[in-house]
């Protein structure tokens, strides 16, 4: 897990033409979180890898704003679909569903060092 969030890994992603990271700020310019996604993860498909909000920003519409930005950015870059993984026990699944995402598969994924992720795979067509 630490490798997925290491400075080296994120720096490498930021150098790729298909990866994007954006900071999310509220109307006063306060940091609210960030979003990281990858165009062309699969043909005409963008993968939302990360969207994290600081606790103080939750419930203020910033996550919805970030997903709407992503949806627009995806269609402008000739991708037709957004996919993501969300842990089966993460309340974020309800948020994604409220934004139009649908579960298309379930899976248990080995992420190394004896850890697995028990996830829903969700998608949204732009």
ChimeraX commands (.cxc) that place a marker at each C-alpha (Angstrom):
marker #1 position 0.00,0.00,0.00 radius 0.5
marker #1 position 2.80,2.41,0.87 radius 0.5
marker #1 position 4.28,1.85,-2.59 radius 0.5
marker #1 position 1.03,3.03,-4.23 radius 0.5
marker #1 position 1.33,6.38,-2.44 radius 0.5
marker #1 position 5.09,6.83,-2.45 radius 0.5
marker #1 position 6.60,10.06,-3.72 radius 0.5
marker #1 position 8.39,8.07,-6.42 radius 0.5
marker #1 position 5.16,6.42,-7.65 radius 0.5
marker #1 position 3.10,9.61,-7.71 radius 0.5
marker #1 position 5.94,11.56,-9.35 radius 0.5
marker #1 position 6.14,8.91,-12.06 radius 0.5
marker #1 position 2.39,9.12,-12.61 radius 0.5
marker #1 position 2.50,12.91,-12.84 radius 0.5
marker #1 position 5.09,12.67,-15.62 radius 0.5
marker #1 position 2.80,10.44,-17.70 radius 0.5
marker #1 position 0.66,12.23,-20.31 radius 0.5
marker #1 position -2.37,10.11,-19.34 radius 0.5
marker #1 position -2.33,10.86,-15.60 radius 0.5
marker #1 position -3.84,13.94,-13.94 radius 0.5
marker #1 position -3.82,15.14,-10.35 radius 0.5
marker #1 position -5.78,18.16,-9.16 radius 0.5
marker #1 position -6.15,19.81,-5.79 radius 0.5
marker #1 position -9.70,20.50,-4.69 radius 0.5
marker #1 position -10.32,23.81,-2.93 radius 0.5
marker #1 position -13.42,25.42,-1.47 radius 0.5
marker #1 position -14.72,28.90,-2.36 radius 0.5
marker #1 position -12.35,30.50,0.13 radius 0.5
marker #1 position -9.34,28.70,-1.33 radius 0.5
marker #1 position -8.98,26.23,1.53 radius 0.5
marker #1 position -7.61,22.81,0.65 radius 0.5
marker #1 position -10.42,20.26,0.52 radius 0.5
marker #1 position -8.76,17.23,-1.02 radius 0.5
marker #1 position -7.38,15.90,-4.28 radius 0.5
marker #1 position -8.29,13.76,-7.25 radius 0.5
marker #1 position -6.06,11.51,-9.37 radius 0.5
marker #1 position -7.11,9.75,-12.55 radius 0.5
marker #1 position -5.71,8.11,-15.66 radius 0.5
marker #1 position -6.99,8.55,-19.21 radius 0.5
marker #1 position -6.95,5.50,-21.50 radius 0.5
marker #1 position -6.58,3.01,-18.66 radius 0.5
marker #1 position -8.57,0.77,-20.98 radius 0.5
marker #1 position -9.69,1.78,-24.49 radius 0.5
marker #1 position -11.83,4.94,-24.19 radius 0.5
marker #1 position -11.91,4.49,-20.41 radius 0.5
marker #1 position -10.59,6.72,-17.65 radius 0.5
marker #1 position -9.85,5.21,-14.25 radius 0.5
marker #1 position -10.46,7.26,-11.14 radius 0.5
marker #1 position -7.64,6.04,-8.92 radius 0.5
marker #1 position -7.94,8.50,-6.05 radius 0.5
marker #1 position -10.34,11.03,-4.65 radius 0.5
marker #1 position -9.67,12.02,-1.07 radius 0.5
marker #1 position -11.33,14.75,0.94 radius 0.5
marker #1 position -10.18,16.20,4.25 radius 0.5
marker #1 position -12.81,15.57,6.94 radius 0.5
marker #1 position -13.67,19.28,7.27 radius 0.5
marker #1 position -14.67,19.47,3.60 radius 0.5
marker #1 position -17.06,16.53,3.54 radius 0.5
marker #1 position -20.68,17.45,2.94 radius 0.5
marker #1 position -19.83,20.76,1.25 radius 0.5
marker #1 position -20.29,19.56,-2.34 radius 0.5
marker #1 position -16.59,19.46,-3.19 radius 0.5
marker #1 position -16.61,15.75,-4.03 radius 0.5
marker #1 position -19.56,16.27,-6.35 radius 0.5
marker #1 position -17.78,19.25,-7.91 radius 0.5
marker #1 position -14.64,17.13,-8.46 radius 0.5
marker #1 position -16.59,14.28,-10.08 radius 0.5
marker #1 position -18.45,16.70,-12.36 radius 0.5
marker #1 position -15.10,18.19,-13.37 radius 0.5
marker #1 position -13.81,14.68,-14.07 radius 0.5
marker #1 position -16.87,13.78,-16.16 radius 0.5
marker #1 position -16.40,16.90,-18.31 radius 0.5
marker #1 position -12.65,16.39,-18.63 radius 0.5
marker #1 position -13.14,12.75,-19.67 radius 0.5
marker #1 position -15.57,13.61,-22.47 radius 0.5
marker #1 position -13.26,16.40,-23.70 radius 0.5
marker #1 position -10.47,13.81,-24.02 radius 0.5
marker #1 position -12.42,11.29,-26.10 radius 0.5
marker #1 position -12.99,8.79,-23.32 radius 0.5
marker #1 position -16.53,7.48,-22.86 radius 0.5
marker #1 position -16.39,5.72,-19.52 radius 0.5
marker #1 position -15.07,6.24,-16.00 radius 0.5
marker #1 position -14.27,3.26,-13.79 radius 0.5
marker #1 position -13.22,3.02,-10.16 radius 0.5
marker #1 position -12.74,0.52,-7.36 radius 0.5
marker #1 position -14.34,1.11,-3.97 radius 0.5
marker #1 position -14.03,-1.12,-0.93 radius 0.5
marker #1 position -17.24,-3.00,-0.17 radius 0.5
marker #1 position -17.27,-1.52,3.34 radius 0.5
marker #1 position -16.59,2.07,2.29 radius 0.5
marker #1 position -19.54,4.49,2.55 radius 0.5
marker #1 position -18.17,6.25,-0.55 radius 0.5
marker #1 position -20.03,3.64,-2.62 radius 0.5
marker #1 position -23.29,5.41,-1.75 radius 0.5
marker #1 position -21.80,8.72,-2.85 radius 0.5
marker #1 position -20.66,7.27,-6.19 radius 0.5
marker #1 position -24.11,5.78,-6.76 radius 0.5
marker #1 position -25.70,9.17,-6.04 radius 0.5
marker #1 position -23.49,10.57,-8.82 radius 0.5
marker #1 position -24.64,7.99,-11.37 radius 0.5
marker #1 position -22.01,5.25,-10.99 radius 0.5
marker #1 position -23.17,1.64,-11.11 radius 0.5
marker #1 position -21.54,-1.56,-9.87 radius 0.5
marker #1 position -20.56,-3.79,-12.79 radius 0.5
marker #1 position -18.42,-6.36,-10.99 radius 0.5
marker #1 position -17.09,-7.42,-7.59 radius 0.5
marker #1 position -13.65,-8.74,-6.86 radius 0.5
marker #1 position -10.98,-9.54,-4.32 radius 0.5
marker #1 position -7.62,-8.18,-5.45 radius 0.5
marker #1 position -4.19,-9.07,-4.11 radius 0.5
marker #1 position -2.28,-5.84,-3.51 radius 0.5
marker #1 position 0.85,-7.50,-2.18 radius 0.5
marker #1 position 2.48,-8.17,1.16 radius 0.5
marker #1 position -0.42,-10.39,2.23 radius 0.5
marker #1 position -3.08,-7.71,1.74 radius 0.5
marker #1 position -6.19,-7.95,-0.41 radius 0.5
marker #1 position -8.87,-5.47,-1.38 radius 0.5
marker #1 position -12.50,-6.62,-1.39 radius 0.5
marker #1 position -13.99,-4.15,-3.87 radius 0.5
marker #1 position -16.89,-3.18,-6.02 radius 0.5
marker #1 position -15.92,-2.11,-9.53 radius 0.5
marker #1 position -18.10,0.79,-10.61 radius 0.5
marker #1 position -18.58,2.61,-13.90 radius 0.5
marker #1 position -20.14,5.74,-15.33 radius 0.5
marker #1 position -20.73,6.42,-19.02 radius 0.5
marker #1 position -20.27,10.08,-20.00 radius 0.5
marker link #1:1,2 radius 0.2
marker link #1:2,3 radius 0.2
marker link #1:3,4 radius 0.2
marker link #1:4,5 radius 0.2
marker link #1:5,6 radius 0.2
marker link #1:6,7 radius 0.2
marker link #1:7,8 radius 0.2
marker link #1:8,9 radius 0.2
marker link #1:9,10 radius 0.2
marker link #1:10,11 radius 0.2
marker link #1:11,12 radius 0.2
marker link #1:12,13 radius 0.2
marker link #1:13,14 radius 0.2
marker link #1:14,15 radius 0.2
marker link #1:15,16 radius 0.2
marker link #1:16,17 radius 0.2
marker link #1:17,18 radius 0.2
marker link #1:18,19 radius 0.2
marker link #1:19,20 radius 0.2
marker link #1:20,21 radius 0.2
marker link #1:21,22 radius 0.2
marker link #1:22,23 radius 0.2
marker link #1:23,24 radius 0.2
marker link #1:24,25 radius 0.2
marker link #1:25,26 radius 0.2
marker link #1:26,27 radius 0.2
marker link #1:27,28 radius 0.2
marker link #1:28,29 radius 0.2
marker link #1:29,30 radius 0.2
marker link #1:30,31 radius 0.2
marker link #1:31,32 radius 0.2
marker link #1:32,33 radius 0.2
marker link #1:33,34 radius 0.2
marker link #1:34,35 radius 0.2
marker link #1:35,36 radius 0.2
marker link #1:36,37 radius 0.2
marker link #1:37,38 radius 0.2
marker link #1:38,39 radius 0.2
marker link #1:39,40 radius 0.2
marker link #1:40,41 radius 0.2
marker link #1:41,42 radius 0.2
marker link #1:42,43 radius 0.2
marker link #1:43,44 radius 0.2
marker link #1:44,45 radius 0.2
marker link #1:45,46 radius 0.2
marker link #1:46,47 radius 0.2
marker link #1:47,48 radius 0.2
marker link #1:48,49 radius 0.2
marker link #1:49,50 radius 0.2
marker link #1:50,51 radius 0.2
marker link #1:51,52 radius 0.2
marker link #1:52,53 radius 0.2
marker link #1:53,54 radius 0.2
marker link #1:54,55 radius 0.2
marker link #1:55,56 radius 0.2
marker link #1:56,57 radius 0.2
marker link #1:57,58 radius 0.2
marker link #1:58,59 radius 0.2
marker link #1:59,60 radius 0.2
marker link #1:60,61 radius 0.2
marker link #1:61,62 radius 0.2
marker link #1:62,63 radius 0.2
marker link #1:63,64 radius 0.2
marker link #1:64,65 radius 0.2
marker link #1:65,66 radius 0.2
marker link #1:66,67 radius 0.2
marker link #1:67,68 radius 0.2
marker link #1:68,69 radius 0.2
marker link #1:69,70 radius 0.2
marker link #1:70,71 radius 0.2
marker link #1:71,72 radius 0.2
marker link #1:72,73 radius 0.2
marker link #1:73,74 radius 0.2
marker link #1:74,75 radius 0.2
marker link #1:75,76 radius 0.2
marker link #1:76,77 radius 0.2
marker link #1:77,78 radius 0.2
marker link #1:78,79 radius 0.2
marker link #1:79,80 radius 0.2
marker link #1:80,81 radius 0.2
marker link #1:81,82 radius 0.2
marker link #1:82,83 radius 0.2
marker link #1:83,84 radius 0.2
marker link #1:84,85 radius 0.2
marker link #1:85,86 radius 0.2
marker link #1:86,87 radius 0.2
marker link #1:87,88 radius 0.2
marker link #1:88,89 radius 0.2
marker link #1:89,90 radius 0.2
marker link #1:90,91 radius 0.2
marker link #1:91,92 radius 0.2
marker link #1:92,93 radius 0.2
marker link #1:93,94 radius 0.2
marker link #1:94,95 radius 0.2
marker link #1:95,96 radius 0.2
marker link #1:96,97 radius 0.2
marker link #1:97,98 radius 0.2
marker link #1:98,99 radius 0.2
marker link #1:99,100 radius 0.2
marker link #1:100,101 radius 0.2
marker link #1:101,102 radius 0.2
marker link #1:102,103 radius 0.2
marker link #1:103,104 radius 0.2
marker link #1:104,105 radius 0.2
marker link #1:105,106 radius 0.2
marker link #1:106,107 radius 0.2
marker link #1:107,108 radius 0.2
marker link #1:108,109 radius 0.2
marker link #1:109,110 radius 0.2
marker link #1:110,111 radius 0.2
marker link #1:111,112 radius 0.2
marker link #1:112,113 radius 0.2
marker link #1:113,114 radius 0.2
marker link #1:114,115 radius 0.2
marker link #1:115,116 radius 0.2
marker link #1:116,117 radius 0.2
marker link #1:117,118 radius 0.2
marker link #1:118,119 radius 0.2
marker link #1:119,120 radius 0.2
marker link #1:120,121 radius 0.2
marker link #1:121,122 radius 0.2
marker link #1:122,123 radius 0.2
marker link #1:123,124 radius 0.2
marker link #1:124,125 radius 0.2
marker link #1:125,126 radius 0.2
view
